[in-house]
Amino acid sequence: MSVEIRSAPHIKADSGVVKIMRNVVWSLLPICAFYIWQYGISALASLVVVTAACLAAEEFFLRLGRQSGDLGDWSATITGILLALTLPAGFPLWMGAVAGFVAIGLGKAIFGGIGHNLFNPALVGRGFVQAAFPTAIATYTPSFMPGRFSEFIPSSLALPFMTPADTTAWAASHLDGVSSATPLARWKFEGVLASNWDLLTSLSGHLAVGPSPLLILACGAYLAWRGYLDWRIPAAVLGSAALLAAALYPLNPQHFPEPGFVLFSGGLMLGAVYMATDMVTSPVTPRGMWVYGALIGALTVIIRYSGGLPEGVMYAILIGNAATPMIERVTQPPAFGTAPTKETKA
Amino acid sequence: MSESVSSLMAPPSTWEEFTEGLWKRNPVFVMVLGMCPTLAVTVTAMNSLSMGIATTFVLAASCFLVSLMRKMIPKEVRIATYIVIIATFVTVTDYAIQAISLDLYEALGAYIQLIVANCLVLGRAEAHAARTPPVEATMNAIGMGLGFTLSLVMIGGVREILGAGAFFGIPLFGEHFQPWVVMVLPPGGFFVMAGWLLLFSILRRRSQMKADAASVEAADALKTSGACHGA
């Protein structure tokens, strides 16, 4: 008789890095389809180029560092898709490739590859191009432009290292009287609010926005139902952002937008559901997830209201990532069977 | 490994003293010394070159003088003495740059005076010049200075090419170049330096692995002779 002696866990779930990552990619496909429908071939080219740059960078750094891992784990694909979704649809493709390369190189490879990164790689890439090309990354175009499936947004096709073409005149020649500014920028600089329903669906009004927050929420709900992301993080992010916005709104209704606008505008939904929940860079303790999410939500509102830029989700999540090890340390639950001592409480 | 073995066997030649700073112990990429000017003045290749030359002059002259006076300086006050020597040459450099080019002087700003606080200069004076004869000390200092200059130009070159589309002021990409704003800001210095450090450490590790594999047999052979030496 042979007895196998092993340490726990004895019952394993049929899950693993590859399976989780593949499911995240599947859940992102409807969002990508919606994004392509919004912006046409420019969005498609952006998704393809940024993802290809991420995969190429992954392969390059795996060989350079002689690290284990391969492209088949889908993690670089997720980074690429998420990164492309955070960039403007008409973002010059060469800058997108730079962002993808930096995301994998600076965000992931130098920390030791998959599972070792301190910050969300997609946001590291976006942060770099935000610092390098502040004009291009703030240049949005209206969605649902006529002819979007046959014509590129002119800034997309800028030659490498060259300044992208101006899109404001191009957009005005196609669609009269439609703003190229994002709803957040219009609120910040012009004091104009978009309707919540339009923001939530992204369907009408040629808004210069990313994919519909409603769709992102639905895809996130699927992932949460399958157990591939923890619902506590998006709930904490959105909850704390809404609470803080609701608390500030009565103080100055002229200046501060209502909570609905804060939740549905910009990248908050994508950030809360897909970026903040990155398993590597978020806390593993349940209490820590609430603290981490609340920190991100509150920081987003604070940066949006008092910062120089209209959007603050990216920096909020990066700061949240940086705080993760400390949050985990203070929210460590006591080991099973031991009484909570003074030390574990603190 | 191999380095300590060779230093046991024979003192380094003047040529080895000179080349040490260029690659094997490059001040910026290997020893990570003198970070303040490395990050602060490397916005353009020209600034980097000037800073490198100024530091090389201070380093070489100070190391020569320190080495010459190494037996006269009391151990208790040696750091203060080195600083006085270094400060003298920094002042000379400061006035010389001001006389040669006022633009350059203003571009480099306080960082010329701050050469006196550059740990590379004091470090070489304390760790090398104070225990080496003048010729070797000066050659080593010049090599270190050139290695420092080379590193600065490597960082400044990348930052100028990406940040301004030019190299030593010569435009490379034409008028439609899109500058990478981050490269002329302080984070650009960190990014570029980190990139070079990464490259250097990868190259060093690979050559180390090769050398280790090759020296296993040599080390075995040396063991017997080392034992004799000890006895």
Interface residues (C-beta under 8 A of the other chain):
Chain A: L64 G65 P92 M95 L106 I110 F128 A131 A132 F133 P134 A136 A158 F161 M162 T163 P164
Chain B: G165 F173 H176 F177 Q178 W180 V181 V182 M183 L185 P187 F191 A194 L198 I202
